[in-house]
Amino acid sequence: QVQLVESGGGLVQPGGSLRLSCAASGFTFSSYTMSWFRQAPGKERELVATSTGGTTNYADSAKGRFTISRDKSQNAVYLQMNSLKPEDTAVYYCVARRVEYGKMKTYWGQGTQVTVSS
């Protein structure tokens, strides 16, 4: 059974930091692209950061502030978020994706709330 369990969200003041964690199980972690998405109330879901084959990519809104990393030995992926802004407030989701037989296979975590407010 595939599981993606996020943790580490919470309330933080502007300028602060948070580290989100995602524990993965039930699939071959190393063969999947791992990403963090977020969705703020009333807004569309946004891809924040991706880690695949040793390469990382970031949304413009995350560049220079967020860092995605993965630990193959722990089947875990992390999102270090620094210099947080109120507009970073959202539910953050851990996502695993890969193409199988020409189709995208996607798994989602349940999400963790991040609130940036003074």
N, C-alpha and C positions, 0 to 999 in steps of 0.2 A: 504494500500500500504506500503510495507516494505521500510524503508529508513535507511541507515547508512551514517551519514555525519561526515567526519573527519575534524579536524581543528588543528592548532597549529604547522604545519610544517614551515620551513623557512631555512634561512642561519645562521649557527652558527660556531664559531671557534672551532678548536680541543680543547678538554677539557671542552667545554661548556655543557649546558643542554638545553633540550627542553621537553615540556609536550604536548603530543598529546591527543586530545579528540575525542570521537566518540559518537554522539548522535543517539540513536536508537529509531525507532518507527515502528508501524505496525505489531508487533509480540510480543509474550509473552517473554519478555527479560529474565526473571529469569529462563526460561527453556532451554535456549540456552547456549552452550559453546561459549565464546567470545575470539577472538584471534586477534593478530596483525601479519600480514605478511609483508614482504618487498620484493621489487625487484629492483635490481640495473641494469643499462644498460648492456646488454650482459650477464646477469647472470640469473640463475633460481630463481624462487620465493622461498623465505625462510620463514619458520614459526619462528617467533621471540619469542612470548609469548602467553600463554593461561591461561584463568581463567575459572574454571568449578567446581561447587559444593564446593566452598570455597578453592579449591586447585589451585595453580599456578605452571606453568612449563615454563622453559625458554630454548632457544637455548644456546649452550655453549658460543656463541659469545655475548650473552646478560647477562649472569649470573653475578651478582655482580654490574652491571651498570644500568640495566633497571628494572623497576617495573611496573607490570600491576595491575590495580585495577578497580573495578566496583562499581557504585553507583546505587543500585536498585531503590531508590526513584526518581532518575533523568533519569533512563534508559540510563546510560552512562557508557562508559568504557574509561580508560585512560592508557597512556603509558608514564611514567616518564623515561626520558633517560638522564643519567649523564655520565660524562667522555667520551663524544662523540669523535669518531675517524673518519678520512676521509673514512674509509671503511664502516661506517654506512650510508653513502650517498645512498639514495634509495627513491623510492616511497613507502610509508607505507600505508597499507590497513587494515581497520577494517573488521573483518569477524565474522559472526554469523553462528553457525552450531549446528544441532542436528539430531539424527536418528529418522526418521518417517517411520513406517511400513517397517523396515529393510533397508531403503535407507537413505543416508546422504542428508539432506537438508541444502543448503548453501546460505548465502547472503553476498554480497561484497559491501563495500563502494567504492567511486570513487577514493580514494587515496589522500594522501597529500605528497608533496615533502619535503624531508629533505636533506639538503646539508651541509656537514661539510667540511669547507675549511678556510684557512687563507688568 
